[in-house]
Amino acid sequence: IIKSKSGEMSQNGSEFLMNEVNAIIILNDKSEIIINSDHAIYNNSNYNTKFYGNVTSKYGEQTIFSQKMDLDFDKGFATIYEDVLYENLNTKINTDNVQLNLKTKDVLLSMDDKTKKININSKF
């Protein structure tokens, strides 16, 4: 489910350019990922969506803040990148990239510059 306050169809008619976007992804187990962003590009033919500008993704007790998020339903992945901050009740993680497998919910964190480290702050 994807909604926006305003938008326009691209010239080729296959993409919809959206503003003030709210989306809900319902996974096979009925859990939900809630996404909000300033803008998005939605592909009418394959439903792939590129969110950008102040992207917030919520899944259960977890929230990820970023500047960009790409949903690729063909490959079954969500890729979250640019100024990524992951938060849950006890942990904050700063990283460059988060890749989420939409089927298994496996998460891969990585840095663009391999000489830099992922920053993890946790309270246990």
N, C-alpha and C positions, 0 to 999 in steps of 0.2 A: 504494500500500500504506500503510495507516494503522493504527497500534496504540496502545493506551493501557493504563495500569495499571488504571484504573477509569473508569466512566462511567455515564450514565443516559440513557434516552430522554426527549425532551421530551414534554409533554402532548399535543401535536398529532401526535406520531409521525413527523414529517418530519426532525427533527434529533436528533443524538446529542451529548450534552455529555460531553467527554472530559477526563481528568486524566493528567498525565505522558505526553505524547504523543510518538510517534516516527513519522515518515512518510518515504516514499521516493517521489518523483515520477520516473517513467521517461519521458524525452522521446523524440520520434520517432527521433532519431539514437542512441538507447540510452544517452545520458549520463543521469546521475542528479542530482537535487537532494535532499539529505537535510535534513530539518527536525525540530527538537526544540523542544518548548515545555512550559510548565507546564499549559496548558489549550488546548482547541480546541472549536469547534462545527462538526460535520460534517453536511452536508445530504445525506440519503439519496437524494433524487430527482435532484440534478444534480452531486453530489460536491464542490460548492464548500465550502471549509473556511476558517474564521477561527481562526487561531492567536493566542494571547495569553499574555503572561507569560513573560519570559526566552526569547524566540524566537531560535534559532540556525539559520541556513540555510547549507548548504555546497554549493558547486558547483565541482568540480575543486579548484584551489588558492585559491579565493575563499571567504571566510566573511563573513556579514552577521549582526550582532547587532542586535536590536530588541526592542520590547515587543509589536508587533503585526505580523501578516502575513495578508493575505487572498488565497486562491487562488480565482480566478474562471475556471473551465474554459469557461464559455459564451463569455466574451470573450477567453480565451487569455492572461490576465495574472496576474501575482503582484504585489501591492502591499505594500510593506514600509514601516512607519512607526512613529513614536514612538521617540526616542533611538536613531537608526540609526548604526551604526558598520560600515563596509565595510573589510575587510582582505584583502590578498593578500600575497605574499612581499615586495613592495617598496613597497606603498602602503597608507595609512590615510585613509579619507574619513569625515567627520562630516557628516550631512545629515538633513533631516527626512523625506524620502520617496524611495523607490526603486521604480520601476515596471519590471518585467521582462516582456518579451514572450516567452511560453513557446514560440512557434514559431520566431521569428527570433533570440531571445536578445538583442535590442536592449535597452539599459538607459537609463532616463531618471532623472536625479537632480534633485531640486527642493527648494526651501525653502518652508515655509508663509508666512513673512514675507519678502516680496520685497526688503526692505531689508537682510536678512541674507545672508551669503555661505556657500557650501559650503566647508568646511575640508578641504584636501588636503595630506597630508604624504607625500613620496615619497623613496625612496633609489635613485638610479641611478648 
